[in-house]
């Protein structure tokens, strides 16, 4: 990364207008703007449904406010058509348009694209994002209410569709930035290893995320993974990600539980995105100064446990909110972003 202590954000915002969300993004994240996911606008902006276009047999039930996959009957023709589109997109400079996220599913993508196209500048970074294959397939069910993760055919469809959506986003925003950061959002991995997901195999998680990471790299992007809880961080490192993004406000010490893996990650130019700005009512009691102190304590702890020099960790650091702000009220969320900007600016001056 060219910019240490770069400020960017997780995708979900509480605003009910894309313009208002992009205004605050451009103001507070001027080096790495992100397109805003806007769940308060409606069902199609929810974190799984937003990426469901192009997936065969995906059904949106507006009355119940959910989506599911209808796996009943013969779906061979639909799968064949999907894989034909996938192969056409995956090869070289393929046709990614079948995997576009349309304006009906994301006002934020198109508002940010329009704003950047008239800005007259090229940003150091633009950040895009896609729900991860584990969180998507363990949350969305089939018609029998069984997680689609456990249907290997449709699990493969999910990871391939999401991978192409990453590539489409990178290609869309490439004209406006020197580099595109693409986050794979995997909140469900905070429950990995629990009794709820005891049948989810580690190797499968690594393989699914690696497929998306490889797609991001194919398009020239920087691949990050966001998990807003405690997880087994070496899984994500093994998947080949470039950026680890954690909720450092609540779980910042957990990354120091894996000193050897983290050291190898940093040695291969890995980056830690410290989600140090809380996305809860705790933001009302915090300031850039208090969060700077908390950040320094976490870096010192990781340095002590791993043997990585603090200045190296600083060089490989991004600053983010702890999670998305979609469930917050707008005033608190905007306080998050202003505090993020102030903290990033303060750290850069040291």
C-alpha positions in Angstrom: 0.0 0.0 0.0 1.2 3.5 -0.8 -0.7 5.1 2.0 -0.3 3.9 5.6 -3.2 4.6 7.9 -5.5 4.8 4.9 -9.1 5.4 6.0 -11.9 3.4 4.3 -15.1 1.7 5.5 -17.3 -1.4 5.4 -20.0 -1.2 2.9 -23.3 -0.8 4.8 -24.6 2.7 5.4 -27.8 3.9 7.2 -28.8 6.6 4.7 -32.0 6.4 2.7 -30.5 8.3 -0.2 -27.4 7.3 -2.1 -26.3 10.9 -2.7 -26.2 11.7 1.1 -24.2 8.5 1.7 -21.7 9.4 -1.1 -21.4 12.9 0.2 -20.1 11.7 3.6 -17.9 9.1 1.9 -16.1 11.6 -0.3 -15.7 14.0 2.6 -14.3 11.5 5.1 -12.6 8.9 3.0 -10.9 11.0 0.3 -8.1 8.5 -0.5 -10.3 5.3 -0.6 -14.0 6.0 -1.2 -16.4 3.0 -1.0 -19.7 2.5 -2.6 -22.5 2.4 0.0 -24.9 -0.5 0.5 -28.2 1.0 1.6 -30.3 -1.6 3.4 -32.9 0.9 4.6 -34.0 1.6 1.0 -35.4 -1.9 0.5 -35.1 -5.6 0.2 -32.8 -5.7 -2.8 -30.1 -3.7 -0.9 -29.8 -6.5 1.7 -26.3 -8.0 1.9 -27.2 -11.4 0.3 -30.0 -10.4 -2.0 -28.0 -7.5 -3.5 -25.7 -10.0 -5.2 -28.3 -12.6 -6.2 -28.9 -11.4 -9.8 -27.6 -14.0 -12.3 -27.9 -16.9 -9.8 -30.2 -19.6 -11.2 -33.3 -20.5 -9.3 -32.9 -17.6 -6.9 -36.4 -16.5 -5.7 -37.1 -13.3 -3.9 -40.1 -13.5 -1.6 -41.1 -9.8 -1.1 -44.0 -10.6 1.3 -41.7 -12.5 3.7 -38.7 -10.3 3.1 -36.3 -13.0 2.1 -34.8 -15.0 -0.7 -34.2 -18.7 -1.3 -33.2 -21.1 -4.0 -35.8 -23.3 -5.5 -33.9 -26.6 -6.1 -37.0 -28.7 -6.9 -37.5 -30.3 -10.2 -35.1 -30.3 -13.2 -32.8 -27.3 -13.2 -30.1 -28.6 -15.5 -30.8 -26.1 -18.3 -30.6 -23.2 -15.9 -27.3 -24.4 -14.6 -26.0 -25.0 -18.1 -26.9 -21.4 -19.1 -25.2 -20.1 -15.9 -22.0 -21.9 -16.5 -21.9 -20.8 -20.1 -22.1 -17.2 -18.9 -19.5 -17.9 -16.3 -17.0 -19.4 -18.8 -17.5 -16.5 -21.2 -16.8 -14.1 -18.3 -13.9 -16.0 -16.7 -11.7 -16.3 -19.8 -9.3 -13.4 -20.4 -11.1 -10.1 -21.0 -14.5 -11.8 -20.9 -18.0 -10.5 -20.8 -18.8 -9.7 -17.2 -22.1 -7.9 -18.0 -24.3 -10.9 -17.0 -22.8 -10.6 -13.5 -23.5 -6.8 -13.1 -25.3 -5.5 -10.1 -28.1 -3.5 -11.6 -29.4 -0.1 -10.4 -32.4 -1.8 -8.8 -30.1 -3.7 -6.6 -27.6 -1.0 -5.8 -28.1 2.7 -6.0 -24.8 3.2 -4.2 -22.6 1.7 -7.0 -24.1 4.0 -9.6 -24.1 7.1 -7.5 -20.4 6.7 -6.6 -19.5 5.9 -10.2 -21.3 9.1 -11.4 -19.6 11.2 -8.7 -16.1 9.8 -9.5 -16.6 10.2 -13.3 -17.2 14.0 -12.9 -14.5 14.5 -10.2 -11.7 15.1 -12.6 -9.2 13.1 -10.6 -7.9 9.6 -10.1 -8.1 8.3 -6.5 -5.3 6.3 -4.9 -7.9 3.6 -4.2 -11.5 2.8 -4.5 -13.0 0.1 -2.3 -15.7 -2.3 -3.5 -17.2 -5.3 -1.6 -19.1 -8.5 -2.0 -20.8 -10.8 0.5 -18.5 -13.8 1.0 -19.4 -17.3 -0.2 -19.6 -18.8 3.4 -21.9 -16.0 4.8 -24.1 -16.1 1.7 -24.5 -19.8 1.4 -24.9 -20.5 5.1 -27.6 -17.7 5.4 -29.6 -18.3 2.2 -31.7 -21.5 2.2 -33.5 -23.8 -0.3 -37.2 -24.4 -0.5 -36.9 -26.8 2.4 -35.2 -24.2 4.5 -31.9 -26.0 4.4 -28.8 -23.8 4.0 -27.7 -23.8 0.3 -24.1 -24.3 1.5 -25.0 -28.0 1.9 -26.0 -28.4 -1.7 -22.7 -28.7 -3.5 -24.1 -27.8 -6.9 -25.6 -24.5 -5.8 -22.7 -23.7 -3.4 -20.5 -23.8 -6.5 -22.9 -21.5 -8.4 -22.8 -19.1 -5.4 -19.0 -18.8 -5.2 -18.6 -18.5 -9.0 -21.3 -15.8 -9.3 -19.9 -13.8 -6.4 -16.4 -14.1 -7.9 -17.6 -12.6 -11.1 -19.4 -9.8 -9.3 -16.1 -8.9 -7.7 -14.5 -8.8 -11.1 -17.3 -6.7 -12.6 -17.0 -4.2 -9.7 -13.2 -3.9 -10.1 -13.6 -3.3 -13.8 -16.3 -0.8 -13.3 -14.3 1.4 -10.9 -10.8 0.8 -12.4 -10.9 4.0 -14.5 -11.2 6.1 -11.3 -8.4 4.7 -9.2 -4.8 3.6 -9.2 -5.8 0.4 -7.4 -9.1 -1.2 -6.4 -9.6 -2.9 -3.0 -12.3 -5.6 -3.0 -13.5 -6.8 0.4 -15.1 -10.2 0.8 -17.5 -9.7 3.7 -17.6 -12.9 5.9 -19.4 -12.0 9.2 -20.5 -15.6 9.6 -17.0 -16.8 10.1 -17.1 -15.4 13.7 -19.2 -18.6 14.4 -16.8 -20.9 12.6 -16.1 -24.0 14.8 -19.2 -23.5 16.9 -21.8 -26.3 17.3 -24.1 -24.5 14.8 -21.6 -25.0 12.0 -19.7 -28.1 13.2 -20.2 -29.7 9.7 -18.5 -26.8 7.9 -15.0 -28.0 7.0 -12.0 -25.8 7.3 -10.5 -26.8 4.0 -13.8 -26.0 2.2 -13.9 -22.5 3.8 -10.3 -21.9 2.6 -11.1 -23.2 -0.9 -14.3 -21.0 -1.3 -12.5 -17.8 -0.2 -9.5 -18.6 -2.2 -11.6 -18.9 -5.4 -12.9 -15.4 -4.8 -9.4 -14.0 -3.9 -8.1 -15.5 -7.2 -10.8 -13.8 -9.1 -10.0 -10.5 -7.5 -6.3 -10.9 -8.3 -7.2 -11.9 -11.9 -8.8 -8.5 -12.4 -5.8 -6.7 -10.7 -7.5 -6.0 -7.4 -6.3 -6.1 -3.8 -8.3 -8.8 -1.9 -9.4 -8.2 1.6 -11.7 -10.2 4.0 -13.8 -8.5 6.7 -15.0 -10.5 9.7 -16.6 -8.5 12.5 -16.0 -10.9 15.3 -13.4 -13.4 16.6 -12.4 -16.0 14.1 -9.5 -18.4 13.2 -7.5 -15.8 11.3 -5.0 -18.3 9.8 -7.9 -19.6 7.7 -8.1 -16.3 5.9 -4.4 -16.0 5.6 -4.2 -19.5 4.0 -6.9 -18.4 1.5 -4.3 -15.9 0.1 -5.9 -12.6 1.1 -4.0 -9.3 1.0 -5.9 -7.5 3.8 -7.3 -8.8 7.1 -10.1 -6.6 8.4 -11.2 -7.2 12.0 -13.3 -5.5 14.6 -10.3 -4.2 16.5 -12.5 -2.2 18.9 -14.0 -5.4 20.5 -11.7 -8.2 19.3 -8.4 -6.5 18.6 -6.4 -8.8 20.8 -7.5 -11.9 19.0 -5.2 -11.5 16.0 -2.2 -11.8 18.5 -3.4 -15.3 19.3 -1.8 -16.4 16.0 1.6 -14.7 16.0 3.4 -17.1 13.6 0.7 -17.0 11.0 0.4 -13.2 11.3 4.2 -12.7 11.0 4.2 -14.7 7.8 1.3 -12.7 6.5 3.0 -9.4 7.2 6.3 -10.7 5.7 4.5 -11.4 2.4 3.2 -7.8 2.4 -0.1 -8.5 4.1 -2.1 -5.6 5.5 -4.1 -5.4 8.7 -7.2 -3.2 8.5 -7.9 -2.3 12.1 -11.6 -1.7 12.7 -10.9 0.5 15.6 -13.8 3.0 15.3 -16.9 1.4 17.0 -20.1 1.1 15.0 -22.3 1.2 18.1 -23.5 3.7 20.6 -20.0 3.4 22.0 -18.9 6.0 19.4 -20.6 8.6 21.6 -18.0 8.2 24.3 -15.0 7.8 22.0 -12.7 10.4 20.3 -9.9 10.2 17.8 -7.5 10.6 20.8 -9.0 7.7 22.8 -9.0 5.4 19.8 -5.5 6.3 18.9 -4.5 5.2 22.4 -6.4 1.9 22.0 -4.8 1.3 18.6 -1.3 1.8 19.9 -2.0 -0.7 22.7 -3.2 -3.3 20.2 -0.2 -2.8 17.9 2.2 -3.0 20.9 0.6 -6.2 22.0 0.8 -7.8 18.5 4.4 -6.6 18.1 5.3 -8.2 21.5 3.6 -11.5 20.7 4.7 -11.8 17.1 8.1 -10.1 17.0 7.0 -7.8 14.2 8.3 -4.3 14.8 5.7 -1.7 15.5 6.8 0.6 12.7 6.3 -2.3 10.2 2.8 -2.9 11.6 2.2 0.9 11.1 3.4 0.7 7.5 1.0 -2.2 6.9 -2.1 -0.6 8.6 -5.4 0.6 7.3 -8.0 2.2 9.6 -11.7 1.3 9.3 -14.9 1.3 11.4 -15.4 -2.0 13.3 -18.3 -3.0 11.0 -20.9 -1.6 8.7 -23.1 1.2 9.9 -26.4 0.2 8.3 -28.2 -0.5 11.5 -27.1 2.8 13.2 -28.9 6.1 13.2 -27.5 8.6 10.7 -26.1 11.0 13.3 -24.1 8.3 15.0 -22.9 6.8 11.7 -21.7 10.1 10.5 -19.8 10.6 13.8 -18.2 7.2 13.1 -16.9 8.5 9.7 -15.8 11.9 11.0 -13.9 10.2 13.8 -12.4 7.7 11.3 -11.1 10.6 9.2 -9.7 12.5 12.2 -8.0 9.4 13.5 -6.5 8.5 10.1 -5.2 12.1 9.7 -3.7 12.1 13.2 -1.9 8.9 12.7 -0.5 10.0 9.3 1.1 13.0 11.0 3.1 11.0 13.5 
